[in-house]
Amino acid sequence: MNTTSMFLRLINRTRKIYPINGISFQSAGCRCSSAYAASVSQIAKERETFQDAWKGIIDNLTTNKKFTQLPELGSWVKKVLEYNVKGGKKIRGITTVLAYELFEKPENVTEEMVRLARVAGWCTEMLQAYLIMNDDIMDGSSTRRGVPCWYRMPDVGLGAINDAILVYGSIYEILKIYFGKAKEYADILDIFNEALLYTSMGQHLDYAMAHRNKQDYSLFTTERYYSIVKYKTSYYSIKLPVFLGLILTQNGQNAPIEDIEGICFEIGKLFQIQDDFMDCFGNETVTGKKGTDIQEGKCSWLAVNALQRCDEAQRKLFAQNYASKNTDDVASIKRLYEDLQLPKLYKEQEDEIHSGILKKINALPPSTSPAIFFKLLDMIFKRSY
C-alpha cells in the first residue's frame, strides 16, 4: 500500500483513540480528531519508506554535472554522506513527511508532494550531519551513533571541517534539483537559512559558556540554559521539519504560526533536557555516543539544577571537579548529581513539561491538526537511555 493510500485509510478511522506512552488523548483532555488516529505503526512504516528514498537522492546529487566533471569528488561526497547521515532514528526527516501529510487537507495529499517531503526531510538529516560533524570536533567527542566521529577516521582529521561544508553545500544543491522551479523554493531556502543562523548562535552560546572562567558559574541559570536550548536545538530539530511540512501544504498560510512555533520550542526544550540527561546517565551502547558534557563544562540541565540545590560544601566540590577530563572528577560529579536526586527530578520535569505541551496542543484552533505534535511526542517522550 502506498503512503497516501495508507494515510487516507487512517484518516477514515474516526472516533478511535490511541494511547501515547500510556496517555490517551481522551484522558489527557485532548480533542479526539480522526487526523491523529493513526497508530505508531504509521511512523514505523514511514521510517522504512523514508530510508528507501535516500539512494535516489544521493544518486541525483552525485551524478549531476557539478560532480561528473570530477568523479573522484562525487565518490568522496557520497562516502561522507553515507557515513555521517546514516544511523539515528531520523526524527527530523520523518517529522517533515508527517507534518506535510497531517497539516495538509486529506484530499490534497499527493504522491508527488509526499515524495518531495521526503527529499526535504533528508535535507534536514543532512543539516543535522553538518552540525554534528562540527560539534564533535568542537567538543572533542570520540563516538557518534555508535561509530567513531568522522574527524577521528583515518586520513580525515581536520579535513572533516571541509567535508562538513561539502555536506552543507550538498543540501542546497539537492533543494535546487528538486525544488528549484517550485513556488515554495524561496520559503524553503529561508527556513533552512533561519535554522542554520539560529543554531549557530546557540552553538556559540553553548561553547562560550563552556569556555568561561572555570570557577564562575553565575551564568548557569535556568534562563540562560533555555536560551541556549531554544537556539541550539529547537529551531533546527523541531521547528525546521514542522515548518517545512507546513510550507509544502496548500493551506499553510492560514495556520496559527505563533502558536505552532511556541509548541515547537517547548518540544525542543524537552528534547534537549533528555539529551543532557542521557549524556551523563545514558548507556553508550543505547545512545551511540559517549557523554562529554561534564568534561567540557557545559551549561547542561544537570549542571544548572545541581547548582540550584547545592549547599556550600557541594558547590565547592562542583567547582573543583566540573569541567575536568579526569575520570575520578567526572565520577565525583555524577555522584553529586545522584546525591542531589537529579534523576528523580528529571523524571518529574520530563512528565511536567510533557503535560504542559499536551495542554498547548489541545489549545490549538480546531482548524489546526494537532496530530504532528502528538507524533513528535510519541517519538521522543521517555526515550531509552
Summary of the structure (lengths in Angstrom):
residues: 385
radius of gyration: 21.5
end to end distance: 33.9
largest distance: 65.2
contacts: 1266
relative contact order: 0.12
helix: 71%
strand: 2%
